[in-house]
């Protein structure tokens, strides 16, 4: 489920932790910000068109197999 409405965010937040009414506005702002960032990053990523074979990827930053 994507948490796009305030009600969805509040309901899921209350399933995870006890929240007071004062906790809700910062939580909603945070979740909306993260969602917008993820949407933006998704729109910037090109379509790959096939699955990535991770067995051929390097295992470290130096490119060692």
C-alpha positions, 0 to 999 in steps of 0.5 A: 500500500502506498501512503498518499493520504494523511489518513493512510499515513496516520493509520499506518503510523499508529500500527507501528508506534503510539502516536500523539496528536502532536506527532502527526503533523511532522510524521505526515510532512516526513512521509510526504517528503519521502514519497515525493523524493521517491517519485522524483527518483523513479522518474529520473531512472531510465527503464532497464527493459530486462532483469539485471544479472547480479551474479555478474556485478562486482562485489565491492567498490573496487570492481573485484568479482 
